[in-house]
């Protein structure tokens, strides 16, 4: 029985989160379907923090350099958010793309990536001390 290489399986959580974000971002009238009462920017920040955390976890699990992974994951997650904002603008009738949403996406991505990096540092510190 074969399994996927470590590099692929570590990113499954990030792919699942990214797919969920895409669905939530592109459905028409999400407030009616999801019954959301939180600030739009807060929701963007939280969703992209979770995506940044999951993607950074995959990168760190595969032994990527912490700083290179920080920059690459934050950039890729931010660009992903920007692409979804453009798709909201171009492909939906009731949604609009906003630069403020991209900024919230970027802030969330950076927070999630930083949280994953700090968690890795704390884990290594805890497991390597007697």
N, C-alpha and C positions, 0 to 999 in steps of 0.2 A: 504494500500500500504506500503510495507516494504522497507527499504533502507539498504544498507550495513552498518555495524558498522563503526564508525568513523575511527577506526584503519586501515580498508582496503581502504576506499575511499581516505584517505590522501596520500596514496602511488601511486595512479593512475598516476600522472604526472611522477614520477620516473620510473614506469614500461614502460610508453610510450617512455621516453627518452632512457632507457636501450635498448628497442627493436630497436629504430632508430639507436643507436650506433652499435648494433649487425649487423644490415643489412648493414650499411655503412662500417663496419669492415670486413665483409665476402664476399662482392661482388667482383667479378673479375674486375680489371682495374677501380677503382673508379674515377680516374682522368678524364677518358674519359666520364663517365656517369654524374658525378657531376660537371665537369668543374672547379675544384679547383685550385687556383693559390696561396694559402697560404702555409706557412711552415707546414709540417706534424706534427711537435711537437706542434706548436701553435694550430692546429686543435684538436689534442689529448687533450691538456690542456683545451681548451674551451668546448669540448664535455663532458669531465669528470667533469669540474666545474659545468656545467648545471646539470649533473646527481647528483653530490654531493649536490648541492643546493636543488634540488627537493626531494631527499631522506631525507636530513636533515630537510626540511620543514615538511615532513610527520612525522618524529620522534618527532619534537618539537610540532607539532599540537596535537599529542597524549600525550603530557605531559611528555615525556622522559627527564631524567636528561640531561642537556646541555652538560656536559663533557663526560658522558658515550655515548651519541648519537654522539658526535664529533668523538670519537675514533672508535666506532662501524661502523658508516657510512663511514668514511674515509677508514677504513680497508676493508669493504665489497666492496666498489666501486673500490678500488685498486686491490683487488683479482679478481673482475669481469674483469677489464682491462687486468690483467695478463692472465686470462683464454681465453679471446678473442685473445690476442697475440699468445698464444699457438695454438688456433684453426686456426689462419692465417697461422702459420707455418705448421701445420699438415693436414689441410683440403683444402687449396687452392694451386693452381699452380703458380699464379702470385703475391701472397702476401707473406710477411715474417714477423715473429715475432721478435721484437727487444726489448732489455732491456731498451733502451733509450725511447721507446714508453711507456713502463710501468712506467718509471720515470715521464714522462710527464703526464700520466694518474693520478699518485699519486699526483703530484703537483696541477693539476687541481681539483682533488677531495678535497684536503685540502683547496684550495682557495674557492671552492663552499660551503663547509661545514662552513668555517669561515665566509663567506658572509652571509649565512643563520643565523648563530648564532649572528652576529653583527646586522643584520636586526631585529631579535627578540628582542635583547637588546634595540635597539633604539625605537622599537615599544612600548615595555613595559614602557620605560622611558617616552616617549611622552604621552602615554595614562594615566599614573598614576601621572602626575604632573598637577598642576592647573595653 
